[in-house]
Amino acid sequence: LWEFTTRARVESSPAVAGGKVYIGSNDGRLYVLDAAKGSKLFEFEAGAPVSASPALAEGKVVIATQDGKLICLGA
């Protein structure tokens, strides 16, 4: 239906919830995309490659970076 290009390779699976797609990239960013259109809604600079799949729970997104950080985003 659509495609989205990051600045580096994507090695993980996306997480999908609430009409949004969450995907980490080796460019050090977490992207949040509109699931229907594929358009970028938000981008978070994690500071290091994000090669593991994001985890979603209770309105929060948790990502791990290759430099050993665990980052939780959300309200």
CHARMM internal coordinates of N, CA and C (Angstrom, degrees):
IC EDIT
DIST 1 N 1 CA 1.4447
DIST 1 CA 1 C 1.5228
ANGL 1 N 1 CA 1 C 112.66
DIST 1 C 2 N 1.3439
ANGL 1 CA 1 C 2 N 116.94
DIHE 1 N 1 CA 1 C 2 N -37.25
DIST 2 N 2 CA 1.4546
ANGL 1 C 2 N 2 CA 121.39
DIHE 1 CA 1 C 2 N 2 CA 179.42
DIST 2 CA 2 C 1.5237
ANGL 2 N 2 CA 2 C 108.97
DIHE 1 C 2 N 2 CA 2 C -158.38
DIST 2 C 3 N 1.3117
ANGL 2 CA 2 C 3 N 116.34
DIHE 2 N 2 CA 2 C 3 N 169.23
DIST 3 N 3 CA 1.4714
ANGL 2 C 3 N 3 CA 121.60
DIHE 2 CA 2 C 3 N 3 CA 173.28
DIST 3 CA 3 C 1.5143
ANGL 3 N 3 CA 3 C 108.69
DIHE 2 C 3 N 3 CA 3 C -141.44
DIST 3 C 4 N 1.3355
ANGL 3 CA 3 C 4 N 114.57
DIHE 3 N 3 CA 3 C 4 N 156.08
DIST 4 N 4 CA 1.4601
ANGL 3 C 4 N 4 CA 121.82
DIHE 3 CA 3 C 4 N 4 CA 179.77
DIST 4 CA 4 C 1.5188
ANGL 4 N 4 CA 4 C 107.21
DIHE 3 C 4 N 4 CA 4 C -137.22
DIST 4 C 5 N 1.3047
ANGL 4 CA 4 C 5 N 117.42
DIHE 4 N 4 CA 4 C 5 N 133.25
DIST 5 N 5 CA 1.4595
ANGL 4 C 5 N 5 CA 121.55
DIHE 4 CA 4 C 5 N 5 CA -177.93
DIST 5 CA 5 C 1.5251
ANGL 5 N 5 CA 5 C 110.10
DIHE 4 C 5 N 5 CA 5 C -107.53
DIST 5 C 6 N 1.3378
ANGL 5 CA 5 C 6 N 115.82
DIHE 5 N 5 CA 5 C 6 N 126.61
DIST 6 N 6 CA 1.4630
ANGL 5 C 6 N 6 CA 120.86
DIHE 5 CA 5 C 6 N 6 CA 173.93
DIST 6 CA 6 C 1.5257
ANGL 6 N 6 CA 6 C 108.03
DIHE 5 C 6 N 6 CA 6 C -94.00
DIST 6 C 7 N 1.3252
ANGL 6 CA 6 C 7 N 116.29
DIHE 6 N 6 CA 6 C 7 N -178.65
DIST 7 N 7 CA 1.4642
ANGL 6 C 7 N 7 CA 120.94
DIHE 6 CA 6 C 7 N 7 CA -177.80
DIST 7 CA 7 C 1.5306
ANGL 7 N 7 CA 7 C 113.04
DIHE 6 C 7 N 7 CA 7 C -88.44
DIST 7 C 8 N 1.3486
ANGL 7 CA 7 C 8 N 116.17
DIHE 7 N 7 CA 7 C 8 N -1.95
DIST 8 N 8 CA 1.4686
ANGL 7 C 8 N 8 CA 120.60
DIHE 7 CA 7 C 8 N 8 CA 179.34
DIST 8 CA 8 C 1.5266
ANGL 8 N 8 CA 8 C 108.15
DIHE 7 C 8 N 8 CA 8 C -156.12
DIST 8 C 9 N 1.3065
ANGL 8 CA 8 C 9 N 115.42
DIHE 8 N 8 CA 8 C 9 N 179.38
DIST 9 N 9 CA 1.4621
ANGL 8 C 9 N 9 CA 122.07
DIHE 8 CA 8 C 9 N 9 CA -176.95
DIST 9 CA 9 C 1.5360
ANGL 9 N 9 CA 9 C 111.35
DIHE 8 C 9 N 9 CA 9 C -64.08
DIST 9 C 10 N 1.3184
ANGL 9 CA 9 C 10 N 116.02
DIHE 9 N 9 CA 9 C 10 N 144.97
DIST 10 N 10 CA 1.4604
ANGL 9 C 10 N 10 CA 123.23
DIHE 9 CA 9 C 10 N 10 CA 173.41
DIST 10 CA 10 C 1.5189
ANGL 10 N 10 CA 10 C 106.99
DIHE 9 C 10 N 10 CA 10 C -107.56
DIST 10 C 11 N 1.3372
ANGL 10 CA 10 C 11 N 116.64
DIHE 10 N 10 CA 10 C 11 N 121.28
DIST 11 N 11 CA 1.4656
ANGL 10 C 11 N 11 CA 121.34
DIHE 10 CA 10 C 11 N 11 CA -177.28
DIST 11 CA 11 C 1.5216
ANGL 11 N 11 CA 11 C 113.10
DIHE 10 C 11 N 11 CA 11 C -108.62
DIST 11 C 12 N 1.3292
ANGL 11 CA 11 C 12 N 117.53
DIHE 11 N 11 CA 11 C 12 N -11.23
DIST 12 N 12 CA 1.4589
ANGL 11 C 12 N 12 CA 120.18
DIHE 11 CA 11 C 12 N 12 CA -174.66
DIST 12 CA 12 C 1.5206
ANGL 12 N 12 CA 12 C 111.77
DIHE 11 C 12 N 12 CA 12 C -105.58
DIST 12 C 13 N 1.3085
ANGL 12 CA 12 C 13 N 114.78
DIHE 12 N 12 CA 12 C 13 N 170.14
DIST 13 N 13 CA 1.4559
ANGL 12 C 13 N 13 CA 121.28
DIHE 12 CA 12 C 13 N 13 CA 173.22
DIST 13 CA 13 C 1.5227
ANGL 13 N 13 CA 13 C 108.46
DIHE 12 C 13 N 13 CA 13 C -86.06
DIST 13 C 14 N 1.3168
ANGL 13 CA 13 C 14 N 117.17
DIHE 13 N 13 CA 13 C 14 N 149.30
DIST 14 N 14 CA 1.4614
ANGL 13 C 14 N 14 CA 119.35
DIHE 13 CA 13 C 14 N 14 CA 176.18
DIST 14 CA 14 C 1.5277
ANGL 14 N 14 CA 14 C 110.67
DIHE 13 C 14 N 14 CA 14 C -77.37
DIST 14 C 15 N 1.3274
ANGL 14 CA 14 C 15 N 115.36
DIHE 14 N 14 CA 14 C 15 N 160.29
DIST 15 N 15 CA 1.4618
ANGL 14 C 15 N 15 CA 121.92
DIHE 14 CA 14 C 15 N 15 CA 169.51
DIST 15 CA 15 C 1.5293
ANGL 15 N 15 CA 15 C 105.83
DIHE 14 C 15 N 15 CA 15 C -111.17
DIST 15 C 16 N 1.3242
ANGL 15 CA 15 C 16 N 116.38
DIHE 15 N 15 CA 15 C 16 N 137.84
DIST 16 N 16 CA 1.4634
ANGL 15 C 16 N 16 CA 120.73
DIHE 15 CA 15 C 16 N 16 CA -176.80
DIST 16 CA 16 C 1.5206
ANGL 16 N 16 CA 16 C 109.48
DIHE 15 C 16 N 16 CA 16 C -126.17
DIST 16 C 17 N 1.3411
ANGL 16 CA 16 C 17 N 116.36
DIHE 16 N 16 CA 16 C 17 N 129.75
DIST 17 N 17 CA 1.4620
ANGL 16 C 17 N 17 CA 121.82
DIHE 16 CA 16 C 17 N 17 CA 177.39
DIST 17 CA 17 C 1.5201
ANGL 17 N 17 CA 17 C 109.09
DIHE 16 C 17 N 17 CA 17 C -163.66
DIST 17 C 18 N 1.3143
ANGL 17 CA 17 C 18 N 115.71
DIHE 17 N 17 CA 17 C 18 N 145.15
DIST 18 N 18 CA 1.4546
ANGL 17 C 18 N 18 CA 120.57
DIHE 17 CA 17 C 18 N 18 CA 174.26
DIST 18 CA 18 C 1.5138
ANGL 18 N 18 CA 18 C 114.77
DIHE 17 C 18 N 18 CA 18 C 58.21
DIST 18 C 19 N 1.3293
ANGL 18 CA 18 C 19 N 117.27
DIHE 18 N 18 CA 18 C 19 N 32.13
DIST 19 N 19 CA 1.4555
ANGL 18 C 19 N 19 CA 120.36
DIHE 18 CA 18 C 19 N 19 CA 179.95
DIST 19 CA 19 C 1.5135
ANGL 19 N 19 CA 19 C 114.30
DIHE 18 C 19 N 19 CA 19 C 76.06
DIST 19 C 20 N 1.3440
ANGL 19 CA 19 C 20 N 116.45
DIHE 19 N 19 CA 19 C 20 N 14.49
DIST 20 N 20 CA 1.4692
ANGL 19 C 20 N 20 CA 121.29
DIHE 19 CA 19 C 20 N 20 CA -179.98
DIST 20 CA 20 C 1.5162
ANGL 20 N 20 CA 20 C 110.47
DIHE 19 C 20 N 20 CA 20 C -125.21
DIST 20 C 21 N 1.3240
ANGL 20 CA 20 C 21 N 115.80
DIHE 20 N 20 CA 20 C 21 N 149.29
DIST 21 N 21 CA 1.4600
ANGL 20 C 21 N 21 CA 123.43
DIHE 20 CA 20 C 21 N 21 CA 175.87
DIST 21 CA 21 C 1.5235
ANGL 21 N 21 CA 21 C 107.66
DIHE 20 C 21 N 21 CA 21 C -113.10
DIST 21 C 22 N 1.3301
ANGL 21 CA 21 C 22 N 116.74
DIHE 21 N 21 CA 21 C 22 N 128.04
DIST 22 N 22 CA 1.4658
ANGL 21 C 22 N 22 CA 122.94
DIHE 21 CA 21 C 22 N 22 CA 179.83
DIST 22 CA 22 C 1.5202
ANGL 22 N 22 CA 22 C 107.52
DIHE 21 C 22 N 22 CA 22 C -111.26
DIST 22 C 23 N 1.3454
ANGL 22 CA 22 C 23 N 116.49
DIHE 22 N 22 CA 22 C 23 N 123.74
DIST 23 N 23 CA 1.4612
ANGL 22 C 23 N 23 CA 119.16
DIHE 22 CA 22 C 23 N 23 CA -177.84
DIST 23 CA 23 C 1.5230
ANGL 23 N 23 CA 23 C 110.16
DIHE 22 C 23 N 23 CA 23 C -141.33
DIST 23 C 24 N 1.3193
ANGL 23 CA 23 C 24 N 115.95
DIHE 23 N 23 CA 23 C 24 N 132.63
DIST 24 N 24 CA 1.4586
ANGL 23 C 24 N 24 CA 121.26
DIHE 23 CA 23 C 24 N 24 CA 175.28
DIST 24 CA 24 C 1.5170
ANGL 24 N 24 CA 24 C 109.87
DIHE 23 C 24 N 24 CA 24 C -93.48
DIST 24 C 25 N 1.3285
ANGL 24 CA 24 C 25 N 116.06
DIHE 24 N 24 CA 24 C 25 N 154.05
DIST 25 N 25 CA 1.4635
ANGL 24 C 25 N 25 CA 121.03
DIHE 24 CA 24 C 25 N 25 CA -178.34
DIST 25 CA 25 C 1.5212
ANGL 25 N 25 CA 25 C 110.17
DIHE 24 C 25 N 25 CA 25 C -135.28
DIST 25 C 26 N 1.3177
ANGL 25 CA 25 C 26 N 115.29
DIHE 25 N 25 CA 25 C 26 N 156.48
DIST 26 N 26 CA 1.4655
ANGL 25 C 26 N 26 CA 119.93
DIHE 25 CA 25 C 26 N 26 CA 175.57
DIST 26 CA 26 C 1.5234
ANGL 26 N 26 CA 26 C 112.39
DIHE 25 C 26 N 26 CA 26 C -70.23
DIST 26 C 27 N 1.3236
ANGL 26 CA 26 C 27 N 117.71
DIHE 26 N 26 CA 26 C 27 N -2.52
DIST 27 N 27 CA 1.4670
ANGL 26 C 27 N 27 CA 120.06
DIHE 26 CA 26 C 27 N 27 CA 173.65
DIST 27 CA 27 C 1.5250
ANGL 27 N 27 CA 27 C 111.25
DIHE 26 C 27 N 27 CA 27 C -81.66
DIST 27 C 28 N 1.3484
ANGL 27 CA 27 C 28 N 117.34
DIHE 27 N 27 CA 27 C 28 N 3.37
DIST 28 N 28 CA 1.4583
ANGL 27 C 28 N 28 CA 121.60
DIHE 27 CA 27 C 28 N 28 CA 176.53
DIST 28 CA 28 C 1.5159
ANGL 28 N 28 CA 28 C 114.17
DIHE 27 C 28 N 28 CA 28 C 84.92
DIST 28 C 29 N 1.3162
ANGL 28 CA 28 C 29 N 116.95
DIHE 28 N 28 CA 28 C 29 N 19.15
DIST 29 N 29 CA 1.4579
ANGL 28 C 29 N 29 CA 120.67
DIHE 28 CA 28 C 29 N 29 CA -177.55
DIST 29 CA 29 C 1.5261
ANGL 29 N 29 CA 29 C 111.86
DIHE 28 C 29 N 29 CA 29 C -125.18
DIST 29 C 30 N 1.3229
ANGL 29 CA 29 C 30 N 114.04
DIHE 29 N 29 CA 29 C 30 N 149.92
DIST 30 N 30 CA 1.4527
ANGL 29 C 30 N 30 CA 122.16
DIHE 29 CA 29 C 30 N 30 CA 167.32
DIST 30 CA 30 C 1.5167
ANGL 30 N 30 CA 30 C 105.73
DIHE 29 C 30 N 30 CA 30 C -103.71
DIST 30 C 31 N 1.3266
ANGL 30 CA 30 C 31 N 116.32
DIHE 30 N 30 CA 30 C 31 N 127.72
DIST 31 N 31 CA 1.4569
ANGL 30 C 31 N 31 CA 121.82
DIHE 30 CA 30 C 31 N 31 CA 178.51
DIST 31 CA 31 C 1.5215
ANGL 31 N 31 CA 31 C 109.09
DIHE 30 C 31 N 31 CA 31 C -108.47
DIST 31 C 32 N 1.3218
ANGL 31 CA 31 C 32 N 115.55
DIHE 31 N 31 CA 31 C 32 N 139.47
DIST 32 N 32 CA 1.4558
ANGL 31 C 32 N 32 CA 121.85
DIHE 31 CA 31 C 32 N 32 CA 172.64
DIST 32 CA 32 C 1.5247
ANGL 32 N 32 CA 32 C 106.27
DIHE 31 C 32 N 32 CA 32 C -116.74
DIST 32 C 33 N 1.3259
ANGL 32 CA 32 C 33 N 115.48
DIHE 32 N 32 CA 32 C 33 N 120.78
DIST 33 N 33 CA 1.4592
ANGL 32 C 33 N 33 CA 121.74
DIHE 32 CA 32 C 33 N 33 CA -174.73
DIST 33 CA 33 C 1.5249
ANGL 33 N 33 CA 33 C 110.83
DIHE 32 C 33 N 33 CA 33 C -118.07
DIST 33 C 34 N 1.3105
ANGL 33 CA 33 C 34 N 115.62
DIHE 33 N 33 CA 33 C 34 N 152.35
DIST 34 N 34 CA 1.4525
ANGL 33 C 34 N 34 CA 121.48
DIHE 33 CA 33 C 34 N 34 CA 171.90
DIST 34 CA 34 C 1.5269
ANGL 34 N 34 CA 34 C 107.37
DIHE 33 C 34 N 34 CA 34 C -71.34
DIST 34 C 35 N 1.3245
ANGL 34 CA 34 C 35 N 117.48
DIHE 34 N 34 CA 34 C 35 N 122.69
DIST 35 N 35 CA 1.4642
ANGL 34 C 35 N 35 CA 120.61
DIHE 34 CA 34 C 35 N 35 CA -174.98
DIST 35 CA 35 C 1.5248
ANGL 35 N 35 CA 35 C 112.78
DIHE 34 C 35 N 35 CA 35 C -65.45
DIST 35 C 36 N 1.3090
ANGL 35 CA 35 C 36 N 117.74
DIHE 35 N 35 CA 35 C 36 N -30.12
DIST 36 N 36 CA 1.4634
ANGL 35 C 36 N 36 CA 120.42
DIHE 35 CA 35 C 36 N 36 CA -177.60
DIST 36 CA 36 C 1.5256
ANGL 36 N 36 CA 36 C 112.31
DIHE 35 C 36 N 36 CA 36 C -81.20
DIST 36 C 37 N 1.3320
ANGL 36 CA 36 C 37 N 117.12
DIHE 36 N 36 CA 36 C 37 N -36.11
DIST 37 N 37 CA 1.4647
ANGL 36 C 37 N 37 CA 121.27
DIHE 36 CA 36 C 37 N 37 CA -172.90
DIST 37 CA 37 C 1.5268
ANGL 37 N 37 CA 37 C 114.37
DIHE 36 C 37 N 37 CA 37 C -108.43
DIST 37 C 38 N 1.3407
ANGL 37 CA 37 C 38 N 117.31
DIHE 37 N 37 CA 37 C 38 N -22.81
DIST 38 N 38 CA 1.4574
ANGL 37 C 38 N 38 CA 120.40
DIHE 37 CA 37 C 38 N 38 CA -176.59
DIST 38 CA 38 C 1.5090
ANGL 38 N 38 CA 38 C 113.49
DIHE 37 C 38 N 38 CA 38 C 80.24
DIST 38 C 39 N 1.3165
ANGL 38 CA 38 C 39 N 117.77
DIHE 38 N 38 CA 38 C 39 N 6.71
DIST 39 N 39 CA 1.4685
ANGL 38 C 39 N 39 CA 120.83
DIHE 38 CA 38 C 39 N 39 CA -179.56
DIST 39 CA 39 C 1.5305
ANGL 39 N 39 CA 39 C 110.29
DIHE 38 C 39 N 39 CA 39 C -80.85
DIST 39 C 40 N 1.3264
ANGL 39 CA 39 C 40 N 115.82
DIHE 39 N 39 CA 39 C 40 N 147.20
DIST 40 N 40 CA 1.4611
ANGL 39 C 40 N 40 CA 121.18
DIHE 39 CA 39 C 40 N 40 CA -178.18
DIST 40 CA 40 C 1.5207
ANGL 40 N 40 CA 40 C 110.01
DIHE 39 C 40 N 40 CA 40 C -74.49
DIST 40 C 41 N 1.3364
ANGL 40 CA 40 C 41 N 115.44
DIHE 40 N 40 CA 40 C 41 N 127.69
DIST 41 N 41 CA 1.4541
ANGL 40 C 41 N 41 CA 121.61
DIHE 40 CA 40 C 41 N 41 CA 176.75
DIST 41 CA 41 C 1.5217
ANGL 41 N 41 CA 41 C 111.36
DIHE 40 C 41 N 41 CA 41 C -99.82
DIST 41 C 42 N 1.3365
ANGL 41 CA 41 C 42 N 115.90
DIHE 41 N 41 CA 41 C 42 N -32.81
DIST 42 N 42 CA 1.4660
ANGL 41 C 42 N 42 CA 121.00
DIHE 41 CA 41 C 42 N 42 CA -174.10
DIST 42 CA 42 C 1.5203
ANGL 42 N 42 CA 42 C 108.32
DIHE 41 C 42 N 42 CA 42 C -159.73
DIST 42 C 43 N 1.3144
ANGL 42 CA 42 C 43 N 115.68
DIHE 42 N 42 CA 42 C 43 N 151.96
DIST 43 N 43 CA 1.4650
ANGL 42 C 43 N 43 CA 122.43
DIHE 42 CA 42 C 43 N 43 CA 177.12
DIST 43 CA 43 C 1.5245
ANGL 43 N 43 CA 43 C 107.79
DIHE 42 C 43 N 43 CA 43 C -140.26
DIST 43 C 44 N 1.3345
ANGL 43 CA 43 C 44 N 117.47
DIHE 43 N 43 CA 43 C 44 N 129.78
DIST 44 N 44 CA 1.4649
ANGL 43 C 44 N 44 CA 122.45
DIHE 43 CA 43 C 44 N 44 CA 178.79
DIST 44 CA 44 C 1.5134
ANGL 44 N 44 CA 44 C 109.06
DIHE 43 C 44 N 44 CA 44 C -117.64
DIST 44 C 45 N 1.3259
ANGL 44 CA 44 C 45 N 117.10
DIHE 44 N 44 CA 44 C 45 N 127.93
DIST 45 N 45 CA 1.4662
ANGL 44 C 45 N 45 CA 123.45
DIHE 44 CA 44 C 45 N 45 CA 178.31
DIST 45 CA 45 C 1.5278
ANGL 45 N 45 CA 45 C 108.14
DIHE 44 C 45 N 45 CA 45 C -86.12
DIST 45 C 46 N 1.3291
ANGL 45 CA 45 C 46 N 116.54
DIHE 45 N 45 CA 45 C 46 N 108.57
DIST 46 N 46 CA 1.4614
ANGL 45 C 46 N 46 CA 121.99
DIHE 45 CA 45 C 46 N 46 CA -177.07
DIST 46 CA 46 C 1.5250
ANGL 46 N 46 CA 46 C 112.87
DIHE 45 C 46 N 46 CA 46 C -85.27
DIST 46 C 47 N 1.3198
ANGL 46 CA 46 C 47 N 118.30
DIHE 46 N 46 CA 46 C 47 N -18.22
DIST 47 N 47 CA 1.4532
ANGL 46 C 47 N 47 CA 121.19
DIHE 46 CA 46 C 47 N 47 CA 176.95
DIST 47 CA 47 C 1.5195
ANGL 47 N 47 CA 47 C 115.06
DIHE 46 C 47 N 47 CA 47 C 92.13
DIST 47 C 48 N 1.3190
ANGL 47 CA 47 C 48 N 117.11
DIHE 47 N 47 CA 47 C 48 N -10.39
DIST 48 N 48 CA 1.4690
ANGL 47 C 48 N 48 CA 122.09
DIHE 47 CA 47 C 48 N 48 CA 178.42
DIST 48 CA 48 C 1.5260
ANGL 48 N 48 CA 48 C 106.80
DIHE 47 C 48 N 48 CA 48 C -157.34
DIST 48 C 49 N 1.3363
ANGL 48 CA 48 C 49 N 117.76
DIHE 48 N 48 CA 48 C 49 N 159.58
DIST 49 N 49 CA 1.4608
ANGL 48 C 49 N 49 CA 120.04
DIHE 48 CA 48 C 49 N 49 CA -179.18
DIST 49 CA 49 C 1.5314
ANGL 49 N 49 CA 49 C 113.28
DIHE 48 C 49 N 49 CA 49 C -53.52
DIST 49 C 50 N 1.3228
ANGL 49 CA 49 C 50 N 115.15
DIHE 49 N 49 CA 49 C 50 N 141.94
DIST 50 N 50 CA 1.4653
ANGL 49 C 50 N 50 CA 122.92
DIHE 49 CA 49 C 50 N 50 CA 177.56
DIST 50 CA 50 C 1.5316
ANGL 50 N 50 CA 50 C 106.17
DIHE 49 C 50 N 50 CA 50 C -114.10
DIST 50 C 51 N 1.3249
ANGL 50 CA 50 C 51 N 116.09
DIHE 50 N 50 CA 50 C 51 N 96.33
DIST 51 N 51 CA 1.4651
ANGL 50 C 51 N 51 CA 119.55
DIHE 50 CA 50 C 51 N 51 CA -175.82
DIST 51 CA 51 C 1.5229
ANGL 51 N 51 CA 51 C 112.86
DIHE 50 C 51 N 51 CA 51 C -105.24
DIST 51 C 52 N 1.3258
ANGL 51 CA 51 C 52 N 117.57
DIHE 51 N 51 CA 51 C 52 N -9.88
DIST 52 N 52 CA 1.4696
ANGL 51 C 52 N 52 CA 121.02
DIHE 51 CA 51 C 52 N 52 CA 177.40
DIST 52 CA 52 C 1.5264
ANGL 52 N 52 CA 52 C 109.19
DIHE 51 C 52 N 52 CA 52 C -91.96
DIST 52 C 53 N 1.3117
ANGL 52 CA 52 C 53 N 115.92
DIHE 52 N 52 CA 52 C 53 N 154.46
DIST 53 N 53 CA 1.4605
ANGL 52 C 53 N 53 CA 120.43
DIHE 52 CA 52 C 53 N 53 CA 179.08
DIST 53 CA 53 C 1.5257
ANGL 53 N 53 CA 53 C 110.67
DIHE 52 C 53 N 53 CA 53 C -68.47
DIST 53 C 54 N 1.3357
ANGL 53 CA 53 C 54 N 117.59
DIHE 53 N 53 CA 53 C 54 N 140.90
DIST 54 N 54 CA 1.4622
ANGL 53 C 54 N 54 CA 120.27
DIHE 53 CA 53 C 54 N 54 CA 175.36
DIST 54 CA 54 C 1.5313
ANGL 54 N 54 CA 54 C 110.12
DIHE 53 C 54 N 54 CA 54 C -67.00
DIST 54 C 55 N 1.3342
ANGL 54 CA 54 C 55 N 115.59
DIHE 54 N 54 CA 54 C 55 N 152.10
DIST 55 N 55 CA 1.4628
ANGL 54 C 55 N 55 CA 121.89
DIHE 54 CA 54 C 55 N 55 CA 174.68
DIST 55 CA 55 C 1.5256
ANGL 55 N 55 CA 55 C 108.04
DIHE 54 C 55 N 55 CA 55 C -113.82
DIST 55 C 56 N 1.3310
ANGL 55 CA 55 C 56 N 116.53
DIHE 55 N 55 CA 55 C 56 N 139.53
DIST 56 N 56 CA 1.4612
ANGL 55 C 56 N 56 CA 122.33
DIHE 55 CA 55 C 56 N 56 CA -179.51
DIST 56 CA 56 C 1.5225
ANGL 56 N 56 CA 56 C 109.25
DIHE 55 C 56 N 56 CA 56 C -119.67
DIST 56 C 57 N 1.3557
ANGL 56 CA 56 C 57 N 115.92
DIHE 56 N 56 CA 56 C 57 N 133.36
DIST 57 N 57 CA 1.4651
ANGL 56 C 57 N 57 CA 120.57
DIHE 56 CA 56 C 57 N 57 CA 176.21
DIST 57 CA 57 C 1.5159
ANGL 57 N 57 CA 57 C 109.55
DIHE 56 C 57 N 57 CA 57 C -163.12
DIST 57 C 58 N 1.3146
ANGL 57 CA 57 C 58 N 116.64
DIHE 57 N 57 CA 57 C 58 N 134.40
DIST 58 N 58 CA 1.4592
ANGL 57 C 58 N 58 CA 123.50
DIHE 57 CA 57 C 58 N 58 CA 174.00
DIST 58 CA 58 C 1.5267
ANGL 58 N 58 CA 58 C 112.94
DIHE 57 C 58 N 58 CA 58 C 50.41
DIST 58 C 59 N 1.3392
ANGL 58 CA 58 C 59 N 116.93
DIHE 58 N 58 CA 58 C 59 N 41.98
DIST 59 N 59 CA 1.4568
ANGL 58 C 59 N 59 CA 121.35
DIHE 58 CA 58 C 59 N 59 CA 177.38
DIST 59 CA 59 C 1.5126
ANGL 59 N 59 CA 59 C 115.03
DIHE 58 C 59 N 59 CA 59 C 77.17
DIST 59 C 60 N 1.3138
ANGL 59 CA 59 C 60 N 117.08
DIHE 59 N 59 CA 59 C 60 N 11.51
DIST 60 N 60 CA 1.4610
ANGL 59 C 60 N 60 CA 121.78
DIHE 59 CA 59 C 60 N 60 CA -179.88
DIST 60 CA 60 C 1.5292
ANGL 60 N 60 CA 60 C 110.69
DIHE 59 C 60 N 60 CA 60 C -118.60
DIST 60 C 61 N 1.3260
ANGL 60 CA 60 C 61 N 115.35
DIHE 60 N 60 CA 60 C 61 N 154.77
DIST 61 N 61 CA 1.4607
ANGL 60 C 61 N 61 CA 122.63
DIHE 60 CA 60 C 61 N 61 CA 176.42
DIST 61 CA 61 C 1.5214
ANGL 61 N 61 CA 61 C 107.23
DIHE 60 C 61 N 61 CA 61 C -119.37
DIST 61 C 62 N 1.3155
ANGL 61 CA 61 C 62 N 116.97
DIHE 61 N 61 CA 61 C 62 N 129.05
DIST 62 N 62 CA 1.4634
ANGL 61 C 62 N 62 CA 121.45
DIHE 61 CA 61 C 62 N 62 CA 178.69
DIST 62 CA 62 C 1.5249
ANGL 62 N 62 CA 62 C 108.17
DIHE 61 C 62 N 62 CA 62 C -116.94
DIST 62 C 63 N 1.3423
ANGL 62 CA 62 C 63 N 115.39
DIHE 62 N 62 CA 62 C 63 N 128.95
DIST 63 N 63 CA 1.4634
ANGL 62 C 63 N 63 CA 120.98
DIHE 62 CA 62 C 63 N 63 CA 176.93
DIST 63 CA 63 C 1.5218
ANGL 63 N 63 CA 63 C 109.10
DIHE 62 C 63 N 63 CA 63 C -128.31
DIST 63 C 64 N 1.3127
ANGL 63 CA 63 C 64 N 115.15
DIHE 63 N 63 CA 63 C 64 N 155.16
DIST 64 N 64 CA 1.4616
ANGL 63 C 64 N 64 CA 121.98
DIHE 63 CA 63 C 64 N 64 CA 175.48
DIST 64 CA 64 C 1.5237
ANGL 64 N 64 CA 64 C 107.71
DIHE 63 C 64 N 64 CA 64 C -120.20
DIST 64 C 65 N 1.3313
ANGL 64 CA 64 C 65 N 116.04
DIHE 64 N 64 CA 64 C 65 N 139.00
DIST 65 N 65 CA 1.4573
ANGL 64 C 65 N 65 CA 120.68
DIHE 64 CA 64 C 65 N 65 CA 179.27
DIST 65 CA 65 C 1.5171
ANGL 65 N 65 CA 65 C 110.19
DIHE 64 C 65 N 65 CA 65 C -105.60
DIST 65 C 66 N 1.3194
ANGL 65 CA 65 C 66 N 115.62
DIHE 65 N 65 CA 65 C 66 N 160.78
DIST 66 N 66 CA 1.4636
ANGL 65 C 66 N 66 CA 120.07
DIHE 65 CA 65 C 66 N 66 CA -177.97
DIST 66 CA 66 C 1.5230
ANGL 66 N 66 CA 66 C 113.11
DIHE 65 C 66 N 66 CA 66 C -70.14
DIST 66 C 67 N 1.3299
ANGL 66 CA 66 C 67 N 118.22
DIHE 66 N 66 CA 66 C 67 N -11.59
DIST 67 N 67 CA 1.4566
ANGL 66 C 67 N 67 CA 118.95
DIHE 66 CA 66 C 67 N 67 CA 175.94
DIST 67 CA 67 C 1.5245
ANGL 67 N 67 CA 67 C 112.17
DIHE 66 C 67 N 67 CA 67 C -94.00
DIST 67 C 68 N 1.3552
ANGL 67 CA 67 C 68 N 116.93
DIHE 67 N 67 CA 67 C 68 N 12.82
DIST 68 N 68 CA 1.4532
ANGL 67 C 68 N 68 CA 121.93
DIHE 67 CA 67 C 68 N 68 CA 171.79
DIST 68 CA 68 C 1.5177
ANGL 68 N 68 CA 68 C 115.58
DIHE 67 C 68 N 68 CA 68 C 93.31
DIST 68 C 69 N 1.3171
ANGL 68 CA 68 C 69 N 119.59
DIHE 68 N 68 CA 68 C 69 N 8.54
DIST 69 N 69 CA 1.4608
ANGL 68 C 69 N 69 CA 121.14
DIHE 68 CA 68 C 69 N 69 CA 178.97
DIST 69 CA 69 C 1.5275
ANGL 69 N 69 CA 69 C 110.92
DIHE 68 C 69 N 69 CA 69 C -89.28
DIST 69 C 70 N 1.3161
ANGL 69 CA 69 C 70 N 115.73
DIHE 69 N 69 CA 69 C 70 N 143.92
DIST 70 N 70 CA 1.4455
ANGL 69 C 70 N 70 CA 123.02
DIHE 69 CA 69 C 70 N 70 CA 172.01
DIST 70 CA 70 C 1.5242
ANGL 70 N 70 CA 70 C 105.85
DIHE 69 C 70 N 70 CA 70 C -113.53
DIST 70 C 71 N 1.3236
ANGL 70 CA 70 C 71 N 117.56
DIHE 70 N 70 CA 70 C 71 N 122.43
DIST 71 N 71 CA 1.4659
ANGL 70 C 71 N 71 CA 122.09
DIHE 70 CA 70 C 71 N 71 CA -173.04
DIST 71 CA 71 C 1.5157
ANGL 71 N 71 CA 71 C 109.35
DIHE 70 C 71 N 71 CA 71 C -120.96
DIST 71 C 72 N 1.3314
ANGL 71 CA 71 C 72 N 116.69
DIHE 71 N 71 CA 71 C 72 N 130.52
DIST 72 N 72 CA 1.4522
ANGL 71 C 72 N 72 CA 122.59
DIHE 71 CA 71 C 72 N 72 CA 177.81
DIST 72 CA 72 C 1.5319
ANGL 72 N 72 CA 72 C 108.31
DIHE 71 C 72 N 72 CA 72 C -114.54
DIST 72 C 73 N 1.3266
ANGL 72 CA 72 C 73 N 116.26
DIHE 72 N 72 CA 72 C 73 N 126.32
DIST 73 N 73 CA 1.4600
ANGL 72 C 73 N 73 CA 122.23
DIHE 72 CA 72 C 73 N 73 CA -180.00
DIST 73 CA 73 C 1.5141
ANGL 73 N 73 CA 73 C 109.57
DIHE 72 C 73 N 73 CA 73 C -119.25
DIST 73 C 74 N 1.3177
ANGL 73 CA 73 C 74 N 117.71
DIHE 73 N 73 CA 73 C 74 N 143.48
DIST 74 N 74 CA 1.4579
ANGL 73 C 74 N 74 CA 121.75
DIHE 73 CA 73 C 74 N 74 CA 176.06
DIST 74 CA 74 C 1.5084
ANGL 74 N 74 CA 74 C 111.21
DIHE 73 C 74 N 74 CA 74 C 134.58
DIST 74 C 75 N 1.3141
ANGL 74 CA 74 C 75 N 114.14
DIHE 74 N 74 CA 74 C 75 N 171.34
DIST 75 N 75 CA 1.4666
ANGL 74 C 75 N 75 CA 120.10
DIHE 74 CA 74 C 75 N 75 CA -177.87
DIST 75 CA 75 C 1.5103
ANGL 75 N 75 CA 75 C 110.77
DIHE 74 C 75 N 75 CA 75 C -95.08
END
COOR INIT
IC SEED 1 N 1 CA 1 C
IC BUILD
